[in-house]
Every structure is written in C-alpha cells, then in structure tokens.
Amino acid sequence: MYPTKELFPALNVLKLAFDVSEHDELYVDFDGLRSAAAYGQLMVKLGIFRGELFDQGDYPKILYTGHTGSGKSTELKKMHNKINSPKQYFSIYLDLEDYIAIPKYKSEDFLVILITSLVSELDKRNIDYNVAGLNKIVNDWLSDEELNTEIINKISHEGGVGGELSTGGLLKFISAKLTLKSIFSYDSKTATVVRRKMRENQREYFNSFNLAILEIRKNIREAGFGRDIIFIIDGIEKLRLDRYDIYLETFFQNSSFITGLTCSLICCVPIDSLYDPKTSPLANNYNHFTLPLISIDENTIGVFRRIVTNRVDETTFFEEGVLDYCVRKSGGSPRQLLRIVYESLTYSSNNNFIITQQIAETICRNLGLDLIRRLTTPHFERLKSLKYEDGDKETLELLIYLALMEYNGGQNNRKPNPILEPFL
C-alpha cells in the first residue's frame, strides 16, 4: 500500500492527524541519530536492564520533554508497546484529551483519569480490580444520592440495566473514555460531586489509590501481565497552552502527590518545563528525559527523508532534489516536514500535483510568514539578537512556538527555525 502513488491516499497519509503507530511500515527509527546513552539512561531510570524490570525500591516519575512535533507521541507509543510485557511493565498509555475536553479539565481530574484508565486496561485483560482502595474511593462518590440518580439514569438511557449501583459497576461504566469525557465535559452532578470530594479529601484519595495499586500489582503479577504498573501520559502540551494555571497546579504545585504514587509515570510535557522559572525548581522532584530535534546534515538527511518516502512515492510527487530542500527546511521537526510537504502537494494542483522547487519555497515562505505574524516585537528582537541561552519569557515562548529550535537537549545549541530565515 505504501509508498503510495495515488493523490488522495498520499494526502491522507501526510496529514498531521494520521496515526503512524498503527502502521509499522511507516515508522522511521531515529535511535541511531540520537544519543544511545541517553535512551539507555532512560531505561535504567525505569529499572529495565536486558529486557527485564528489576526492583529499584522506588517508582520513577519522569518528565519527558521536547518540542511540539519532535515525535514524542510516536516514541512514547513505541516505548509503551515495547515495555508492556510480562517481564517488564503493565503499561497504560493515555492521552488526556481522550478522557476529558482540555478546556474543562481541572487538576482534581488527574487522579480520576488514572483510576479510570487503569480500570479500563484491567477490564480488557480480565484482571480483578475489586480492591479495597478503589472501593473506598468509589463508595465515597456513591454516598451522594444525586450522583447515584444521575449515573443510573445515564446507564438506563444508554441501554444498561438500572437499579442499585455497585462500586464495580460505576468503575466499569465510567472507565470508557467517551463516557468519562461526556460526564466531565459539562457541569454534571457527577463531575461536581467527584471534584468536590477530590478537593476535600485529596491526600486520603491518593493514599487509597496507593493502597489499590499494591493489591492490583499483585493481581497483575499473578496473571502474568507485568511486574509493575506504569502510566504513560500524553496530551499535556495542550493543557500547557490552553490552561497554564491548571497545568502548573496539576504537575508542579501538586507534585508531592504525584511523586508519592506507588506506581511509575512518564509525563510528556512541553520543552519549557525544565527552564520556566515557575516550574524548573519543582521539576527537580522528577527525573528528566529530553527528546531532541535532529540536526539536519549530510549524515542525517537520508534517514529523515524516509518520513516522507515511506509514505509517498518520491518520483511521483517531487521534482528531483525538492524533497531534500523540504527536509532541510523542516529543521529536524517531523511535524514541520509533513506540514511543508502536505501544503506543497495541495498547492501543486496546477502542476499535475508534482512539487517543484518554486512551490516548496513558496510554501516555506508562507509558513514562515504565518509564524512571524504570531510573534511580538520582543520575540522578533530576541531572534535577531542571537542570544538564546537564558530562560526568560521571550526565549521560552519562542521554544514553545517552534520559532526557536533546540538540538540535543542543550541550551547552547538553539537555532531559529529555518522557515524564518527570509525574515531574519
């Protein structure tokens, strides 16, 4: 099927929303271009050596950082599939936005999402989750009569059986992503009650969840599905951009609750998290891993261009040499490369959908102009100053906007996005 020579399949596979994790043949392995030592260090932090998980006596909490579009989600899904094994972890990969609309998210929802995503995975594999810690939390929810009534009516409306609501029944019902999202995306009685109880009994709820993890870990081991539990949490960048105050509250102001969980976590956070004065002091409560952008040169361009050539036939859609130009203008960002090629292909209708050098240059200039228009005068002056080492507001925002690109995780290796070159 791939690389395709057909126009609309090509446009589809080049879209940013296309999920490459469902197509192994499209995946490009960049491990050889990134630091093998850094990845090995990440595995050691997770307690994994030679394909087995060893007891470290604690539960690592890792901030997984990098630019938007650097491939963090793809790499995390790959890691999830790799470590989700009997000798390693019972791994739960989740995207916040799958469980709740970002504009409606509150910091109290974090533990609820952990509970429901865990129950969902346990239920799929027929592992018992009828444990004291979860029952204590859910029984506290069910002590509210209005919540009971609302949930029972919702179950009946969706074709379920009404009657008395059990702890297991409620957990199973709300563990479905769409169900939880529908309940928590408006001011339902259930969401109001659960959030209020979470605020009032936060420490007690986290302690109960830790108690539940101890029992569930035993059930998972006995069932042969893993030696410990890890949550891989994606989608936090959207929370950072839309709800900065709630982002701070969840992952930094409440960091003591998160780091105190008796399970492991990898939280995929924006690139500024380690440098932002509001977060960097508390970021030290976590372990860190940065997924760097790949600097494009003669040694890396061949591998990077496979992002496109694995998906579409180069000779069908590109004039000779044009794809290399697109790759260099990507700055090492997989997302930017796909955007350049997708926009160029849609723009090439008058040229029988063959991307020429002129078309690619036009698109890159248009994308650069769009980015420049989103920057303020202080941003623009900072870009022209060639001084990018500090962690002030303008520099951090340039990193978030991808106007400034960071390579190899180093503060001293930051460069302006190549699509901005005509304007600088």
C-alpha positions in Angstrom: 0.0 0.0 0.0 2.8 2.4 0.9 4.6 4.3 -0.5 1.6 5.3 -2.5 1.4 6.8 -6.0 -2.2 7.9 -5.6 -3.1 11.5 -4.8 -5.7 11.2 -2.0 -4.1 8.3 -0.2 -0.9 10.5 -0.3 -2.7 13.5 1.2 -4.3 11.3 3.9 -1.0 9.7 5.0 0.7 13.1 5.1 -1.8 14.7 7.4 -0.6 15.5 10.9 -3.5 13.6 12.4 -2.5 10.4 10.6 -1.6 7.8 13.4 1.6 6.2 12.3 1.6 3.9 15.3 -0.9 1.8 13.5 1.4 1.3 10.5 4.8 -0.3 11.4 5.9 0.0 7.8 5.8 3.9 8.1 7.7 4.2 11.3 11.2 5.7 11.0 13.7 4.6 13.7 15.8 7.6 14.8 17.6 5.9 17.6 20.8 5.8 15.6 20.7 9.5 15.2 20.0 10.3 18.8 22.1 9.5 21.9 22.1 5.8 22.6 23.5 6.7 26.1 20.5 8.9 26.8 18.0 6.3 25.8 19.9 3.7 27.9 19.8 6.0 30.8 16.0 6.3 30.5 15.7 2.5 30.6 17.9 2.4 33.7 15.7 5.1 35.3 12.7 2.8 34.6 14.5 -0.1 36.2 14.8 -2.0 32.9 18.0 -3.9 32.1 18.4 -6.5 29.3 14.7 -6.7 28.8 13.7 -7.2 32.4 12.3 -5.0 35.1 14.2 -5.0 38.4 13.0 -3.8 41.8 14.6 -0.4 42.5 12.9 0.2 45.7 11.0 3.3 44.3 8.7 4.3 41.5 10.2 6.6 38.9 8.3 9.7 37.8 9.8 11.1 34.5 9.2 14.4 32.7 9.5 13.5 29.0 10.2 16.8 27.3 10.8 18.0 23.7 9.5 20.4 21.1 5.9 20.1 19.7 6.2 18.0 16.6 9.5 16.3 17.6 7.9 12.9 17.7 7.3 12.5 21.4 3.9 10.8 21.0 5.2 8.4 18.4 8.2 7.5 20.5 6.1 7.1 23.7 3.7 4.8 21.9 6.6 2.8 20.6 8.0 2.6 24.2 4.6 1.6 25.5 4.4 -1.3 23.1 8.0 -2.4 24.0 7.8 -2.3 27.8 4.2 -3.6 28.0 5.3 -7.2 28.6 5.2 -9.9 31.3 8.8 -9.3 32.4 8.6 -5.5 32.4 5.5 -3.3 32.9 1.8 -3.4 32.8 1.8 -0.2 30.8 -1.2 2.2 30.4 -0.8 4.7 27.6 -3.3 7.6 27.7 -3.9 10.9 26.1 -5.6 13.5 28.4 -7.8 14.7 25.6 -9.3 11.2 25.1 -10.7 11.4 28.6 -11.7 15.0 29.0 -12.1 18.1 26.9 -9.0 20.2 27.7 -11.0 23.5 28.3 -13.0 21.7 31.0 -10.0 19.9 32.7 -9.4 20.6 36.4 -6.5 19.4 38.5 -8.8 17.2 40.5 -9.5 15.2 37.4 -5.9 13.8 37.2 -6.5 11.0 39.7 -9.9 10.2 38.3 -8.2 9.7 34.9 -5.6 7.5 36.4 -8.2 5.4 38.0 -10.5 5.0 35.0 -7.7 4.3 32.5 -6.3 1.7 34.9 -9.7 0.0 35.3 -10.2 0.1 31.5 -7.0 -1.8 30.9 -7.6 -4.3 33.8 -11.1 -5.0 32.5 -9.8 -5.7 29.0 -7.5 -8.4 30.4 -9.9 -9.8 33.0 -7.8 -8.8 35.9 -9.6 -8.2 39.2 -9.9 -4.6 40.3 -12.3 -5.2 43.2 -9.8 -4.0 45.7 -10.2 -2.1 49.0 -8.5 1.1 47.9 -10.7 1.7 44.8 -13.8 0.6 46.7 -13.2 3.2 49.4 -12.9 6.0 46.8 -16.0 4.9 44.8 -18.1 4.3 47.9 -17.4 7.9 48.9 -18.6 9.0 45.5 -21.7 6.9 45.7 -22.6 8.3 49.1 -24.1 11.2 47.3 -27.7 10.4 46.3 -27.9 12.9 43.4 -24.8 11.4 41.8 -26.4 7.9 42.2 -29.5 9.1 40.4 -27.7 10.8 37.6 -25.5 7.8 36.8 -28.3 5.3 37.0 -30.4 7.4 34.6 -27.5 7.7 32.2 -26.9 4.0 32.3 -30.6 3.3 31.7 -30.7 5.9 28.8 -27.7 4.1 27.1 -29.4 0.7 27.3 -28.0 -0.5 30.6 -29.8 -2.0 33.5 -31.0 0.3 36.2 -31.2 -0.4 39.9 -28.7 -0.2 42.7 -25.2 1.0 41.6 -22.2 -1.0 42.8 -18.7 0.2 43.1 -17.5 -2.2 40.4 -20.5 -1.2 38.2 -19.7 2.5 38.4 -16.0 2.0 37.7 -16.7 -0.2 34.7 -19.2 2.3 33.4 -17.1 5.5 33.7 -13.8 3.7 32.6 -14.9 4.0 29.0 -13.1 7.1 27.5 -16.2 8.6 25.9 -18.3 8.1 29.0 -15.9 9.9 31.3 -15.5 12.6 28.7 -19.2 13.1 28.3 -19.7 13.3 32.1 -16.8 15.6 32.9 -17.1 17.9 29.9 -20.0 19.8 31.3 -21.2 20.7 34.8 -22.9 17.4 35.6 -23.8 16.4 39.1 -21.3 13.5 38.9 -18.4 15.8 37.9 -19.3 18.4 40.5 -19.5 15.8 43.3 -16.4 13.9 42.4 -14.3 17.1 42.0 -15.6 18.5 45.3 -14.7 15.3 47.1 -11.3 15.2 45.5 -10.5 18.7 46.7 -11.8 18.0 50.2 -10.0 14.6 50.6 -7.1 14.9 48.2 -4.5 13.2 50.5 -6.9 10.5 51.6 -7.8 9.7 48.0 -4.2 9.5 46.9 -3.5 7.2 49.9 -6.4 5.0 48.9 -5.2 4.8 45.3 -1.8 3.8 46.5 -3.4 1.0 48.6 -5.3 -0.1 45.5 -2.1 -0.2 43.4 -0.5 -2.6 45.9 -3.3 -5.1 45.6 -3.7 -4.6 41.8 0.1 -5.1 41.3 -0.2 -8.5 42.9 -3.1 -9.4 40.7 -1.2 -8.3 37.6 1.8 -10.4 38.5 -0.2 -13.5 39.3 -2.0 -13.1 35.9 1.4 -12.8 34.1 0.9 -9.4 32.6 3.8 -7.4 34.1 5.9 -6.9 37.2 4.8 -3.4 38.0 2.4 -0.6 36.7 3.4 2.4 34.7 1.2 5.2 33.2 2.5 7.0 30.1 0.6 10.3 29.9 0.4 12.3 26.7 -1.5 15.4 25.6 -0.2 17.6 28.4 1.2 20.2 25.9 -2.4 21.1 25.0 -3.1 21.7 28.7 0.0 23.8 29.0 -1.1 26.1 26.1 -4.8 26.4 27.0 -4.8 26.1 30.8 -1.4 27.2 32.1 -2.6 27.7 35.7 -4.2 24.3 35.8 -1.1 22.7 34.2 1.0 24.3 37.0 -1.3 23.1 39.7 -1.6 19.5 38.5 2.1 18.7 37.8 4.1 21.1 39.9 2.1 22.6 42.8 0.7 19.1 43.5 4.0 17.4 42.6 4.3 15.8 46.1 1.1 13.8 45.4 2.3 12.6 42.0 5.8 11.7 43.1 4.3 9.9 46.1 2.3 7.5 43.9 3.3 3.8 44.3 3.5 3.3 40.5 5.7 4.7 37.8 4.7 7.6 35.5 6.1 9.2 32.3 4.5 12.6 31.7 5.0 14.1 28.3 5.5 17.8 29.0 6.4 20.9 26.9 10.0 21.8 26.2 9.9 24.9 28.5 9.1 22.8 31.6 12.8 22.4 32.6 13.6 26.2 32.1 10.4 28.0 33.2 11.1 29.8 36.5 7.6 28.8 37.7 8.3 25.1 37.1 12.0 24.4 37.0 12.5 24.4 40.8 9.8 21.8 41.2 10.8 19.9 38.1 13.7 18.7 40.2 11.2 16.5 42.0 11.1 14.4 38.8 13.5 12.5 36.6 14.0 14.1 33.2 14.4 12.9 29.6 14.5 15.2 26.6 13.8 14.0 23.1 15.9 16.3 20.9 15.3 17.5 17.4 17.6 16.0 14.8 20.1 18.4 13.3 19.8 18.0 9.5 23.2 17.4 7.8 24.6 15.0 5.2 24.7 12.2 7.8 21.0 12.6 8.9 19.2 13.8 5.8 18.8 10.4 4.3 17.1 8.9 7.3 14.9 11.9 7.9 13.6 12.0 4.4 12.2 8.5 4.9 9.4 10.1 6.9 8.1 11.1 3.5 9.4 8.4 1.2 7.9 5.6 3.4 4.5 7.2 2.8 4.5 8.5 -0.7 6.4 7.8 -3.9 9.1 10.5 -4.4 9.3 10.3 -8.1 5.5 10.6 -8.5 5.1 13.8 -6.4 8.5 15.6 -6.3 10.9 17.1 -8.8 14.4 15.9 -8.3 16.1 17.5 -5.3 13.0 19.2 -3.9 12.4 16.7 -1.1 15.9 17.4 0.3 15.0 21.1 0.3 11.9 20.3 2.3 13.8 18.2 4.8 16.4 21.0 5.4 13.6 23.5 5.9 12.0 21.2 8.5 14.7 21.9 10.9 14.6 18.4 12.1 10.9 18.5 13.2 8.9 15.6 11.8 5.7 17.5 12.1 7.1 20.6 10.2 8.3 18.3 7.4 4.9 16.7 7.0 3.2 20.1 7.0 5.6 21.5 4.4 5.0 18.5 2.1 1.2 18.3 2.6 0.8 22.1 2.0 3.1 21.9 -1.1 1.1 19.0 -2.5 -2.2 20.7 -2.1 -0.7 23.8 -3.7 0.6 21.9 -6.8 -2.8 21.2 -8.4 -1.8 23.4 -11.4 1.3 21.4 -11.9 -0.3 17.9 -12.0 0.4 17.5 -8.3 4.2 17.5 -8.8 6.0 19.6 -6.2 8.6 21.9 -7.8 11.3 23.9 -6.1 9.3 27.1 -6.6 6.2 25.6 -5.0 8.2 24.3 -2.0 9.9 27.7 -1.5 6.5 29.5 -1.7 5.0 27.2 1.0 8.0 27.5 3.3 7.8 31.3 3.0 4.1 31.3 3.7 4.6 29.1 6.8 7.4 31.3 8.0 5.2 34.4 7.5 2.4 32.7 9.5 4.8 32.1 12.3 6.3 35.6 12.2 2.8 37.1 12.5 2.2 35.2 15.7 5.3 36.7 17.3 5.6 40.0 19.2 8.2 42.7 18.7 10.2 41.4 21.7 10.1 37.9 20.2 11.4 39.1 16.9 14.1 41.2 18.5 15.2 38.2 20.6 15.5 36.1 17.4 17.7 38.7 15.7 19.9 39.1 18.8 21.4 35.6 18.5 21.2 35.3 22.3 19.1 32.3 23.2 20.7 30.8 26.3 18.6 32.2 29.0 15.2 31.2 30.4 13.3 34.5 30.1 9.7 34.8 28.9 10.5 35.6 25.3 13.0 32.7 24.9 10.7 30.2 26.4 7.8 31.3 24.3 10.0 31.1 21.1 10.8 27.5 22.1 7.1 26.6 22.6 6.1 28.3 19.3 8.9 26.4 17.5 10.3 29.7 16.3 13.5 28.7 18.2 14.7 25.1 17.9 16.7 23.2 20.5 19.0 20.3 19.5 20.5 17.5 21.6 18.7 18.9 24.6 21.4 21.6 25.1 20.7 25.2 25.9 23.7 26.3 23.9 22.5 24.6 20.8 19.4 26.6 19.9 18.8 28.0 16.4 16.0 29.9 14.7 13.5 27.8 12.7 14.8 27.5 9.1 11.5 28.7 7.7 12.2 32.1 9.4 15.5 32.7 7.5 14.0 35.1 4.9 12.6 37.3 7.7 15.8 37.5 9.8 
